[in-house]
Structure formats: C-alpha cells, structure tokens
Amino acid sequence: MNSLNPVPATKDGPRIQRPGPPFVLRALNAVVVALDTLGLIAPIDEQSLYASARRKTGLSDFGDERFREGVRQRIQGIERIDRLGSLLRFLGRTAIVRGLCNRCLIEQQIKEHPEILGVTIPRPLVVVGMGRTGTTLLQNLLAQDPASRPLLVWEADSPARPRSSMRARGRDPRQRRAERWVWLLKHLYPQLAALHTLDANGPQECALLFRNTFLLSSFLRPSGGKNVKFRDWLDSISEERLEWAYREYHRQLQLLEWQRPAPGHWLLKWPGHLLALETLLKTLPEAVVVQTHRDPCRVISSFCQLASHAAFFVSDERWEPIPRELVAMTVELLGRASEARQRIPAGRILDVHYRQLMADPLGALRRIYDHFGYRYTDEFEKRARAWLEAHPRRERVQGYYDLEQFGLDRAEVEKAFVPYCEQYRVEPER
C-alpha cells in the first residue's frame, strides 16, 4: 500500500481565499433558523427520520437491516456541521430521508415484481478514475452511442417510480422533480455550473445509488469523527459490508433495467469504484472498466479549486487541512486500485490518459470500443462530434493549477505519487 506523510503547509498557510456564502444561501439559512426556532423542522434522530420516510411513502419495509449503522454514522456527521449549520443540517436530513424513502419504494416494487431480481445487466461499460481526470467528458461522449444506456440523473436520484404515479401517463414525475432541483441549484449557485455539467436528463455517477446503502455514497467525507483518517475509515469497512453494498447497488440496476431496458449495453461511472474494483467485477460479471489517468498534481489542484468554491460551508480551522486530506485520499484510492488490478485479468480494464483523451476524444472512443468489442457506428461518431461542438473546452486562468496557493509543496506531492506515475506512465503536465 502506498503511504503518505501529511504534506506541510507553506510558511504563510494556504493563500487562496475562502469565499463567504452567497447572499441567497445566507438568506435561506436565516429562514431555516427561524423555522427551526419555531419548532417547524423535524429533529434529526433515527425515530423521526424513519417516521418521515414511512409517512412520505406509506410503506414500512426498508429491506436489509445492514444499512442502519450507516444512517447512525450519517446523523453523527450532520451533528458536527460547523458553518451555515441550520441549512446544512436541513439538507442533510432531507438526503437521509430521501435514501430511506428510496429503500421503501425499491423493496415494494421488487415485492410486486419479483422477476426484477432475474434481470441481467447487459455488458456494462464502467468509467473509473479520480475526478478531474476526464471521466465526465468520457461518460458524456460514451452516452452519445444510441446503443448505450447511461444511468441518468433523475432515475439515480429515485430508482423506483413513486407508487402514486405507476399508472400515470406522460412524463415521469421523477424527471420533473430532478429538473426543478437542477434549475434551483443553477440559480442558487451559478458558479457550480462553470465547474461541472448539470443536466437533470444527462448521465449521472453511481454515487446516488450507493446513497441508498448509507455506506459508500459519502466516501469523500468519512463520518467517523473530525480526526478520523481516510485510510482508517476504509479499513473499518469489512469485505462483507462492501459486498453487501454492491449487491444492493446491483438490485437497483436490475430495477432500472426492468423499467427501461438497455438498447445494447449499460454505461456507468464513479470514482468510488476504485475502492472496490474486484467487488464491482464480481457483482457485474459482464462489466469492463475504463480507468482514466492524469498528472496527480493537476488532479489535486483542480480538486482543491472545486473544494474552495464550497469552502464557506466549513470553518477556517476545517478548511486549512482539506488540501492535505485530498492528497492522502487520492494516494489511498489509487494505491488500492493498483493493488486490486494485479488480481484482475488485464483484458477487463483499459487505461485512458487525460492528454490522449483531450487531444483526440473520438480516437479514444474508437480505442475503447475496439478493445472491448463494442460496435462503433457512424451515428455514434456523429452524435459525439455534435456534443463536443456544443460543449467547448473551458480554458483555465493562469495559476489555476498552482499547488502552493493551497499550502501544498509540489515536490512532496510529486514524491507521493511516484509509484502511481511509474506504473501507468503518467507524465507531468507543465
């Protein structure tokens, strides 16, 4: 296992300024505080959360009980929120209730249609790799194939259709709800749209499906306590619990395939799969994997830029160690994936480098399809070209990738990733 000592901050600490919360979020927080003071917001405790889910769905079967420990850990994490507290606690509570509602609806739909558990997930093509390595670009391009069946935002948010709309005609209410949320997010926090593509009807990561397991959906935010190290948190997850989470994930994919069958193959994506490549391939026997690679110094600096845009959610004390935590987390994820790959047949995983993808995206698509035996068509290429034209690459301002602005020493970061760069022949970007 690769190891990393904490990277020391520069003499003056991180130079990048932690922004204050936008006015609209401060206003929303004030409203939530007022409602909370009046006793109009339900408390965040297990009994209240389960009661809310039962009331919203009219159901009481949450399925396999092993998710409950994760709920308790999530509650503990919410209780430690230190800034914009009332609003974040409200949103955190909402997310837990949504996950519980999803569990009830999934269980009910499988009870009513037990044939769902016999559904096969055809030839999944899974994109993995750290964020900021081109995974989203690659996912969106692969989704242009008419034979591809990507996991979409609105169905990942709610895998089971609400019972009240099962016989309704017209657009799925889950689509309308996701579109409202995306519209609201774009207007409340427009800076986010410049950093990540937001489309309620576009491809989504698998993280939202794992949210319903309450185990791996928040792997970037260990909830065991302020001083819990990422590696220690990972080590606390038993292989049995990990396999259980992937079985739950598979059941949700079966439900979605039953609702809307793939015309050819499934398309999935999530950096979190790096933690469990062997379990992923065991759960989805027909799956193949594309792993993206990029200069880790660029990955870390881009991650830090993304984190800094939401840093108003945490205190100064909490913000300062985040860049070093991101380095340690990235080393651990890539190290575990490298170890797992030694036991996985080479033909099931293809490496795609960021530079190659950006220089010739269509060439990367052809290489992937040729390697795994998918059919590359003229229509696919036509749609992929159109998507690229509609989504030109954003140019980064000078200094965007400067690690020192986050209190990180470039030489130390490079040293931490020497094994990874040598194994996958990742060259530095200058």
C-alpha positions as CSV (number, residue, x, y, z in Angstrom):
1,M,0.0,0.0,0.0
2,N,1.3,3.4,-0.9
3,S,1.7,5.7,2.1
4,L,1.9,9.5,2.5
5,N,3.0,11.6,5.4
6,P,0.9,14.8,5.8
7,V,2.2,17.5,3.4
8,P,3.3,20.5,5.4
9,A,1.6,23.8,4.7
10,T,3.7,26.7,3.5
11,K,5.0,29.2,5.9
12,D,2.0,31.5,5.4
13,G,-0.6,28.8,5.0
14,P,-2.9,28.4,2.0
15,R,-3.0,31.7,0.0
16,I,-6.3,31.1,-1.7
17,Q,-9.2,33.0,-0.1
18,R,-12.0,31.0,1.3
19,P,-15.2,32.8,0.0
20,G,-18.1,33.8,2.1
21,P,-21.5,32.2,1.4
22,P,-23.6,33.9,-1.3
23,F,-26.4,36.2,-0.1
24,V,-29.1,33.7,-1.2
25,L,-27.6,31.0,0.9
26,R,-27.3,33.3,3.9
27,A,-30.9,34.2,3.4
28,L,-32.0,30.6,3.2
29,N,-30.0,29.8,6.3
30,A,-31.8,32.6,8.2
31,V,-35.2,31.2,7.1
32,V,-34.3,27.7,8.2
33,V,-33.1,29.1,11.5
34,A,-36.4,30.9,12.0
35,L,-38.4,27.7,11.2
36,D,-36.2,25.7,13.5
37,T,-36.7,28.1,16.3
38,L,-40.5,27.9,15.8
39,G,-40.2,24.1,16.0
40,L,-41.4,23.6,12.4
41,I,-38.4,21.5,11.3
42,A,-38.3,17.9,12.5
43,P,-35.4,16.8,14.6
44,I,-32.5,14.7,13.2
45,D,-32.9,11.4,15.1
46,E,-33.4,7.9,13.9
47,Q,-37.0,7.6,15.1
48,S,-38.0,10.9,13.3
49,L,-36.2,10.0,10.1
50,Y,-37.8,6.6,9.8
51,A,-41.2,8.1,10.6
52,S,-40.8,10.7,7.9
53,A,-39.9,8.1,5.3
54,R,-42.9,5.9,6.3
55,R,-45.2,8.9,6.1
56,K,-44.0,10.0,2.7
57,T,-44.2,6.6,1.1
58,G,-46.9,4.8,3.1
59,L,-44.5,1.9,3.4
60,S,-42.5,0.5,6.3
61,D,-40.2,-2.2,4.9
62,F,-36.7,-0.7,4.5
63,G,-35.2,-4.0,3.4
64,D,-31.9,-5.5,4.6
65,E,-31.2,-4.0,8.1
66,R,-27.4,-3.6,7.5
67,F,-28.0,0.0,6.3
68,R,-28.9,1.2,9.8
69,E,-25.4,1.6,11.0
70,G,-24.7,3.9,8.1
71,V,-27.7,6.0,9.0
72,R,-26.4,6.4,12.5
73,Q,-23.0,7.5,11.2
74,R,-24.6,10.0,8.9
75,I,-26.6,11.5,11.8
76,Q,-23.3,11.9,13.7
77,G,-21.7,13.6,10.8
78,I,-24.6,16.1,10.5
79,E,-24.3,16.9,14.2
80,R,-20.7,18.1,13.6
81,I,-21.6,20.7,10.9
82,D,-20.0,23.9,12.0
83,R,-21.0,26.6,9.5
84,L,-24.3,27.5,7.8
85,G,-25.4,24.9,10.3
86,S,-29.1,25.1,10.1
87,L,-29.3,25.0,6.4
88,L,-26.8,22.1,6.0
89,R,-28.5,20.1,8.8
90,F,-31.8,20.6,7.0
91,L,-30.3,19.4,3.7
92,G,-28.5,16.6,5.4
93,R,-31.8,15.4,7.0
94,T,-33.5,15.7,3.6
95,A,-30.9,13.5,2.0
96,I,-31.2,10.8,4.6
97,V,-35.0,10.7,4.3
98,R,-34.7,10.5,0.5
99,G,-32.4,7.5,0.9
100,L,-34.9,5.8,3.3
101,C,-37.8,6.6,1.0
102,N,-35.9,5.1,-1.9
103,R,-35.3,1.9,0.1
104,C,-39.0,1.5,0.9
105,L,-40.1,2.1,-2.7
106,I,-37.4,-0.2,-4.1
107,E,-38.4,-3.0,-1.8
108,Q,-42.1,-2.6,-2.6
109,Q,-41.6,-2.6,-6.3
110,I,-39.4,-5.8,-6.1
111,K,-42.1,-7.4,-4.0
112,E,-44.7,-6.6,-6.6
113,H,-42.5,-7.7,-9.4
114,P,-40.1,-10.4,-8.2
115,E,-39.0,-11.0,-11.8
116,I,-36.8,-7.9,-11.4
117,L,-34.2,-10.0,-9.5
118,G,-33.8,-12.2,-12.5
119,V,-32.9,-9.3,-14.8
120,T,-29.4,-9.2,-16.4
121,I,-27.4,-6.0,-16.7
122,P,-26.1,-6.3,-20.3
123,R,-22.4,-5.7,-20.9
124,P,-21.8,-2.7,-18.5
125,L,-19.0,-0.3,-19.6
126,V,-17.8,1.3,-16.4
127,V,-15.7,4.5,-16.3
128,V,-13.5,4.9,-13.2
129,G,-10.7,7.3,-12.3
130,M,-10.2,10.2,-9.9
131,G,-12.4,13.2,-10.5
132,R,-10.8,15.9,-12.8
133,T,-9.2,13.2,-15.0
134,G,-11.7,13.5,-17.8
135,T,-14.3,10.9,-16.5
136,T,-17.2,13.2,-17.0
137,L,-16.2,14.1,-20.6
138,L,-15.7,10.5,-21.4
139,Q,-19.0,9.5,-19.8
140,N,-20.9,12.1,-21.8
141,L,-19.2,11.1,-25.1
142,L,-19.9,7.4,-24.5
143,A,-23.5,8.3,-23.7
144,Q,-23.9,9.5,-27.3
145,D,-23.9,5.9,-28.6
146,P,-27.5,5.0,-29.4
147,A,-26.8,1.5,-28.0
148,S,-25.6,2.9,-24.7
149,R,-27.9,3.0,-21.6
150,P,-26.4,5.5,-19.2
151,L,-27.6,5.9,-15.6
152,L,-29.5,9.3,-15.7
153,V,-29.6,11.9,-13.0
154,W,-33.4,11.7,-12.4
155,E,-33.5,7.9,-12.1
156,A,-30.3,7.7,-10.0
157,D,-32.0,10.1,-7.5
158,S,-35.1,8.0,-7.3
159,P,-34.6,4.5,-8.7
160,A,-38.2,3.3,-8.0
161,R,-41.1,5.2,-9.5
162,P,-43.4,6.7,-6.9
163,R,-46.4,4.4,-6.2
164,S,-48.9,7.2,-6.9
165,S,-47.6,7.6,-10.5
166,M,-47.2,4.0,-11.5
167,R,-50.3,4.1,-13.8
168,A,-50.0,7.8,-14.8
169,R,-49.3,8.8,-18.4
170,G,-46.9,11.4,-19.6
171,R,-43.5,12.3,-18.3
172,D,-42.1,10.5,-15.3
173,P,-42.6,12.7,-12.2
174,R,-39.0,11.9,-11.2
175,Q,-37.8,13.8,-14.3
176,R,-39.8,16.9,-13.4
177,R,-38.5,16.8,-9.8
178,A,-34.9,16.5,-10.9
179,E,-35.3,19.3,-13.4
180,R,-36.6,21.6,-10.7
181,W,-33.7,20.8,-8.4
182,V,-31.1,21.4,-11.1
183,W,-32.8,24.7,-12.1
184,L,-32.8,25.7,-8.4
185,L,-29.1,24.7,-8.0
186,K,-28.0,26.6,-11.1
187,H,-29.8,29.8,-9.8
188,L,-28.7,29.5,-6.2
189,Y,-25.1,28.7,-7.0
190,P,-24.3,29.5,-10.7
191,Q,-20.5,29.1,-10.1
192,L,-21.1,25.4,-9.9
193,A,-22.2,25.2,-13.5
194,A,-18.8,26.5,-14.6
195,L,-17.1,23.6,-12.8
196,H,-19.4,20.7,-13.6
197,T,-22.0,19.9,-16.2
198,L,-25.5,20.0,-14.7
199,D,-28.3,18.2,-16.6
200,A,-31.3,16.5,-15.0
201,N,-31.6,14.3,-18.0
202,G,-27.9,13.6,-18.5
203,P,-25.7,10.8,-17.3
204,Q,-25.0,10.5,-13.5
205,E,-22.5,8.8,-11.3
206,C,-23.3,5.7,-9.3
207,A,-22.9,7.6,-6.1
208,L,-26.6,8.3,-5.7
209,L,-27.4,4.6,-5.9
210,F,-24.9,3.9,-3.1
211,R,-26.5,6.7,-1.1
212,N,-29.4,4.3,-0.5
213,T,-26.9,1.9,1.2
214,F,-25.6,4.6,3.6
215,L,-22.2,3.0,3.3
216,L,-20.1,4.3,0.3
217,S,-22.0,7.3,-1.0
218,S,-20.0,9.7,1.1
219,F,-16.6,8.1,0.7
220,L,-15.0,11.6,0.3
221,R,-16.4,12.6,3.7
222,P,-15.7,10.0,6.3
223,S,-18.2,10.4,9.1
224,G,-16.5,8.7,12.0
225,G,-15.2,11.9,13.6
226,K,-13.2,15.0,12.9
227,N,-9.8,13.4,13.3
228,V,-10.6,10.1,11.6
229,K,-8.1,9.4,8.8
230,F,-9.4,8.3,5.4
231,R,-7.3,5.0,5.5
232,D,-8.6,4.1,9.0
233,W,-12.2,4.7,7.8
234,L,-11.6,2.5,4.8
235,D,-10.1,-0.2,6.9
236,S,-13.2,-0.2,9.2
237,I,-15.4,-1.3,6.3
238,S,-15.4,-5.1,6.2
239,E,-15.4,-7.1,3.0
240,E,-18.8,-8.5,3.9
241,R,-20.3,-5.0,4.2
242,L,-18.7,-3.9,1.0
243,E,-20.1,-6.9,-0.9
244,W,-23.5,-6.2,0.6
245,A,-23.4,-2.6,-0.6
246,Y,-22.6,-3.8,-4.1
247,R,-25.4,-6.4,-4.0
248,E,-27.8,-3.5,-3.1
249,Y,-26.4,-1.5,-6.0
250,H,-26.9,-4.4,-8.3
251,R,-30.6,-4.8,-7.3
252,Q,-31.1,-1.1,-8.1
253,L,-29.6,-1.6,-11.6
254,Q,-31.8,-4.6,-12.1
255,L,-34.8,-2.4,-11.2
256,L,-33.7,0.3,-13.6
257,E,-33.1,-2.2,-16.4
258,W,-36.5,-3.7,-15.8
259,Q,-38.1,-0.2,-16.1
260,R,-36.1,0.9,-19.2
261,P,-34.1,-1.8,-20.8
262,A,-30.7,-1.0,-22.4
263,P,-30.7,-1.0,-26.2
264,G,-27.3,-2.5,-26.2
265,H,-25.1,-2.0,-23.1
266,W,-25.1,-0.1,-19.8
267,L,-22.8,2.9,-19.2
268,L,-21.8,3.6,-15.6
269,K,-19.3,5.9,-13.9
270,W,-18.0,6.6,-10.4
271,P,-14.5,7.3,-8.8
272,G,-15.7,5.3,-5.8
273,H,-15.4,2.1,-7.7
274,L,-11.6,2.5,-7.4
275,L,-12.1,1.3,-3.8
276,A,-13.7,-2.0,-4.9
277,L,-12.7,-3.0,-8.4
278,E,-12.7,-6.7,-7.7
279,T,-16.1,-6.4,-5.9
280,L,-17.5,-4.4,-8.8
281,L,-16.4,-7.0,-11.4
282,K,-17.7,-9.9,-9.2
283,T,-21.1,-8.2,-8.9
284,L,-21.3,-7.3,-12.6
285,P,-19.7,-10.4,-14.3
286,E,-20.1,-8.9,-17.8
287,A,-18.6,-5.5,-16.9
288,V,-15.5,-4.0,-18.4
289,V,-13.7,-0.9,-17.0
290,V,-12.0,2.2,-18.4
291,Q,-9.7,3.8,-15.9
292,T,-8.6,7.4,-16.6
293,H,-5.2,8.8,-15.6
294,R,-3.8,12.3,-15.3
295,D,-0.9,14.1,-13.7
296,P,-1.8,13.9,-9.9
297,C,-0.5,17.4,-9.3
298,R,-3.2,18.7,-11.8
299,V,-5.8,16.4,-10.2
300,I,-5.1,17.7,-6.7
301,S,-5.0,21.4,-7.6
302,S,-8.2,21.0,-9.6
303,F,-9.9,19.2,-6.7
304,C,-8.8,22.0,-4.4
305,Q,-10.2,24.6,-6.7
306,L,-13.5,22.7,-6.6
307,A,-13.4,22.4,-2.8
308,S,-12.6,26.1,-2.4
309,H,-15.8,27.1,-4.1
310,A,-17.8,25.4,-1.4
311,A,-15.4,26.2,1.5
312,F,-17.8,28.7,3.0
313,F,-19.6,25.6,4.4
314,V,-16.8,25.0,6.8
315,S,-14.8,27.0,9.3
316,D,-11.3,28.3,8.7
317,E,-9.9,25.6,11.0
318,R,-11.6,22.9,9.0
319,W,-10.8,24.4,5.5
320,E,-7.0,24.6,6.0
321,P,-6.3,20.8,6.3
322,I,-8.6,19.9,3.4
323,P,-5.9,20.1,0.6
324,R,-3.6,17.8,2.5
325,E,-6.5,15.4,3.2
326,L,-7.3,15.3,-0.6
327,V,-3.7,14.3,-1.3
328,A,-3.8,11.5,1.3
329,M,-7.2,10.3,0.0
330,T,-6.1,10.3,-3.6
331,V,-2.9,8.3,-2.8
332,E,-5.0,5.8,-0.9
333,L,-7.7,5.4,-3.7
334,L,-5.1,4.9,-6.4
335,G,-3.0,2.6,-4.3
336,R,-5.9,0.3,-3.5
337,A,-7.0,0.2,-7.2
338,S,-3.4,-0.6,-8.3
339,E,-3.3,-3.5,-5.8
340,A,-6.6,-4.8,-7.0
341,R,-5.6,-4.7,-10.6
342,Q,-2.8,-7.1,-10.0
343,R,-5.5,-9.8,-9.4
344,I,-7.8,-8.7,-12.3
345,P,-7.4,-10.1,-15.9
346,A,-5.7,-7.3,-17.9
347,G,-8.3,-7.5,-20.7
348,R,-11.1,-6.3,-18.5
349,I,-9.5,-2.9,-17.8
350,L,-8.3,-0.3,-20.3
351,D,-6.2,2.7,-19.4
352,V,-7.0,6.1,-21.0
353,H,-4.8,9.0,-20.3
354,Y,-6.2,12.5,-20.0
355,R,-3.8,14.0,-22.5
356,Q,-4.8,11.4,-25.2
357,L,-8.5,11.9,-24.4
358,M,-8.2,15.7,-24.8
359,A,-6.1,15.6,-27.9
360,D,-8.2,13.1,-29.7
361,P,-11.5,12.3,-27.9
362,L,-13.0,10.4,-30.9
363,G,-9.9,8.3,-31.2
364,A,-10.2,7.4,-27.5
365,L,-13.8,6.2,-28.1
366,R,-12.7,4.0,-31.0
367,R,-9.9,2.6,-29.0
368,I,-12.2,1.7,-26.1
369,Y,-14.8,0.1,-28.5
370,D,-12.1,-1.8,-30.4
371,H,-10.5,-3.1,-27.2
372,F,-13.8,-4.4,-25.6
373,G,-15.6,-5.4,-28.8
374,Y,-18.4,-2.8,-28.7
375,R,-19.8,-1.7,-32.1
376,Y,-18.6,1.7,-33.2
377,T,-21.1,3.3,-35.6
378,D,-21.2,6.3,-37.8
379,E,-24.2,7.6,-35.9
380,F,-22.3,7.3,-32.6
381,E,-19.4,9.4,-34.0
382,K,-21.8,11.9,-35.5
383,R,-23.5,12.5,-32.1
384,A,-20.2,12.6,-30.3
385,R,-18.9,15.3,-32.6
386,A,-22.1,17.3,-32.1
387,W,-21.7,17.0,-28.3
388,L,-18.1,18.2,-28.5
389,E,-19.1,21.2,-30.6
390,A,-21.9,22.1,-28.2
391,H,-19.6,21.8,-25.1
392,P,-16.3,23.6,-25.9
393,R,-13.4,23.1,-23.5
394,R,-13.0,25.7,-20.8
395,E,-9.7,27.5,-20.6
396,R,-8.2,27.7,-17.1
397,V,-6.8,31.0,-15.8
398,Q,-3.1,31.4,-15.1
399,G,-2.2,29.9,-11.8
400,Y,-5.3,27.6,-11.6
401,Y,-3.0,24.6,-11.1
402,D,-0.6,26.3,-8.6
403,L,-0.4,23.9,-5.6
404,E,1.3,26.4,-3.4
405,Q,-1.8,28.5,-3.2
406,F,-3.3,25.6,-1.2
407,G,-0.4,25.3,1.2
408,L,1.0,22.2,-0.7
409,D,4.6,21.6,-1.6
410,R,4.8,20.4,-5.2
411,A,7.9,18.3,-4.7
412,E,6.2,16.5,-1.8
413,V,3.1,15.8,-3.8
414,E,5.1,14.5,-6.8
415,K,7.0,12.2,-4.5
416,A,3.8,10.8,-3.0
417,F,2.6,9.7,-6.5
418,V,5.9,8.3,-7.9
419,P,4.7,4.7,-7.8
420,Y,1.4,5.5,-9.5
421,C,3.0,7.6,-12.2
422,E,5.6,5.0,-12.9
423,Q,3.1,2.1,-13.1
424,Y,0.8,3.9,-15.5
425,R,3.4,6.1,-17.3
426,V,1.7,9.3,-16.3
427,E,3.7,12.3,-17.4
428,P,3.6,15.7,-15.7
429,E,1.7,18.5,-17.3
430,R,3.5,21.7,-17.5
